[in-house]
Every structure is written in C-alpha cells, then in structure tokens.
C-alpha cells in the first residue's frame, strides 16, 4: 500500500484541523506556515484560534511526534503529498485574492524542482473554477519544470468543515469531493481518505478539477441563499399580525425536499466564508458573462439584515441616544472566537452612530473585539455585569450561556427590561408574561 507522508501548507482552520486529524489517525504530517510566531505557538501545543477539542488533539499528536509545524518548505521533500490550505480572501472589489495561493505554489515549486519521484499536490483552499489547473498546475509546470501526470499529481479537494464543529465535521463529513487532473492522482487521494475514515466511510465523489472547485462555491452559495430566504420570510412575517416566522419555517422545513437546516432566521450570516465566497462567485460569474441576480439578492438581504435589530429597538425607543445598550455575542457564530464578517460589528457601529453607550459580552471573542473597537465600547467580564443598568439588550450570537438566561435575570439586572432576540433563542410568551418588552426577528405584534 502507498506510504503516505503528508505536508500541509497554511495552518488556519482548515489546514491545522486537517493536519491534526490526519496525524491522530496515524499519518505522519508536517504543517508549514509562513508565520513563525504561529508555528512556534502550535509546536508548543497552543492554538492560534479557539476551536473546541482541537487543542487536546494537537497536544496528543505533538507528543506522539506524528505532527510538527515549521516555516521551512524544504521539509516538504520528506513527504509525498502536499495539501495547499492557504487563505483566499476577498479583494476590495469582491474578487478572490489568489496571492497566497500563488506564493505558496511558488515556494512549493522551488523545493519540488529538485525532486524526481512523483509528488501529489492537492488544493484544499476555496478557489474559483480553473485555479487548480491554470494557476497552481501551470506555475509548477511552466516555472519549475514539473510534468503533470508524470512526476506531478494534481487534485482539488474542497473542504466543508464548519468553524465551531471543525473536528466533528472532519471525522464525519457528508461527502468527500475529489477533483482530479488524472485518474492516478484521484486514486491516491481517494485511498488516503478511505484509510483515514476507517469504518465510517463517507460517499466519495470523483469529478473534474473545475467541478470540484464549483461544488464548494455552489454549496456555500446555496446555504447562504437558504439563510437569506429564511430572513426574507421573517421580514415579511414581521408585518403579518399573529404570525411567527418560527412556526412558518418549521412547517416549511418539514417538507423533506426543503429540510430544516440553515432555515434559521436571525440577523444574517457572517464569517470568513459565506460573504467572501458568494462575492467571489458573483464576480467570477460576471467576469465570464453571466449576471447572477439570485446571488446578488442573497447578499443584499444579508447586508440589510443586521439593521433589523436597530429597527426593532426603535419600535420601543424613538431615539437610542444616551441609552445603555448591551450586545450579547460578538463572534459570527457560537463556539468560535472568530469575528470576521460578524454581524455584531455592523450593529455596534450603528448603535454608536445613534449615540448609544455600548457594553458587550462574548465568552470567547472579546480579545478580537478589542482589536476592532478598542475603547469605543465597554467590555463586560460576565453576562450579569453586561446587563447591569442596561436600557436594552440585543442577542446577536446564540451562545448556550445566553440560552439559559431566565426572564428574572434580565429584570433583576437591567434598568429597563427590553430584549431584542436577534437569534430567536427565547420563548416570547415566557418573557412577555414576566412583563418584559420582548421583540424578535420575524415575530409580529400579537404573537
Ligand atoms: C460554512 C459552511 O457551513 C461550511 O460547510 C464551509 O466549509 C465553511 O463555511 C467554509 O467555506 O469554510 P462556517 O462559516 O464555519 O461554515 O459556519 P456556518 O455554521 O455555516 O454559519 C455561517 C453563518 O450563517 C453564521 O453567521 C451563522 O450564524 C449563520 N446562520 C447559519 C444563520 O444565520 N442561520 C442558519 O440557519 C444557519
């Protein structure tokens, strides 16, 4: 059987999780990252971000010497398969920024130049269709003398893990997609994943390089569209007496052709993936001559949705000037400290613009929030301090800790108990029965 020795370039969420997971199943893995501070941290068993369960597993694989991180690309020569997992952020115009892909490929080419045996290169980063073949493949062939199908194998293997459940998703994916330049490359990668998944084999789909790249974008665009659809229905329900969007979408999601996942109404989607990927797909589509109006609408709905919280606040208070407003939740979703694209940023900026005094709480993301807001807002050490003396609270991220709060907590600590449930975590009736002024996304008057 093929003896895999794995290297992974780019130790962000995808790269580090993949590296640690592979190492935990017996593969020898080297992680490469240009950031020496990050590399040192990882080798000391520290994560550069918060992700449940990952740190314990990292420490285990470091102890077993199955994994280490380095800045030295030359160590790739001790491996035979390299995953490229670097970031592909948005450029200011929404197009994808491939600069990290290009520089990682060049550094990889530089060391592979000296290698005669076949080396397999797998692009895991989210890249627009054509990138694996025409950027990564071309650079390795044209600049570094590699021969595709001879001493160079090439695959595209999109990643579907979610932040906050990254390890679970890695060990239990719904499917594995393998885009392949040739059959041999696809066989090698399929065999690696079949070895990794042991008794828990997911469906494995073999496609062209371009179809694999497009599957990733289409999946994220569909999920994002489902959320914007749910929010559109919520915004309509808001104006229908006696109509709660949660009842409506429960009824919709029970249709097995639709299903309830990602039909959760709220303040919109954030994160480093959905907004960036939908933007990149729109730009790509326009560049090749098609105007993707459905995707443009998905983004437009999402851009407006955070401000629904302010709209609801103004139903209660005509002006927010001078009010003490508590924002519960800063991360773009629970179980992460990531604030990239978080809707909390838009909401806080708007509250400040309206003249409110903003106090925030988040179980994990405060350090990241300080980098954005410094001393413009107040950071509470716990939920109770956050609520103390507040005139209004907005639930922005649905952390479990917030779900457990009872009406009496809000009544005891707040100056005036006015709640805006931006993530639909509370039962409206329970809170209203306690005399709390309760507003929520997709909840009309009378409900
Ligand atoms: C998303 C995809 O779910 C992953 O499959 C994909 O691999 C990843 O992007 C990526 O491309 O790297 P992630 O951004 O980590 O994962 O988080 P999600 O759980 O998808 O949530 C994204 C946003 O949608 C969050 O802000 C969340 O609050 C929001 N959301 C989610 C809703 O507003 N409503 C829902 O019903 C579900």
Boltz pocket constraint, residues with backbone or C-beta under 6 A from the ligand:
constraints:
  - pocket:
      binder: B
      contacts: [[A, 126], [A, 159], [A, 160], [A, 161], [A, 162], [A, 163], [A, 164], [A, 220], [A, 223], [A, 227], [A, 260], [A, 261], [A, 262], [A, 263], [A, 264], [A, 265], [A, 266], [A, 267], [A, 268], [A, 269], [A, 270], [A, 271], [A, 272], [A, 273], [A, 274], [A, 277], [A, 332], [A, 333]]
      max_distance: 6.0
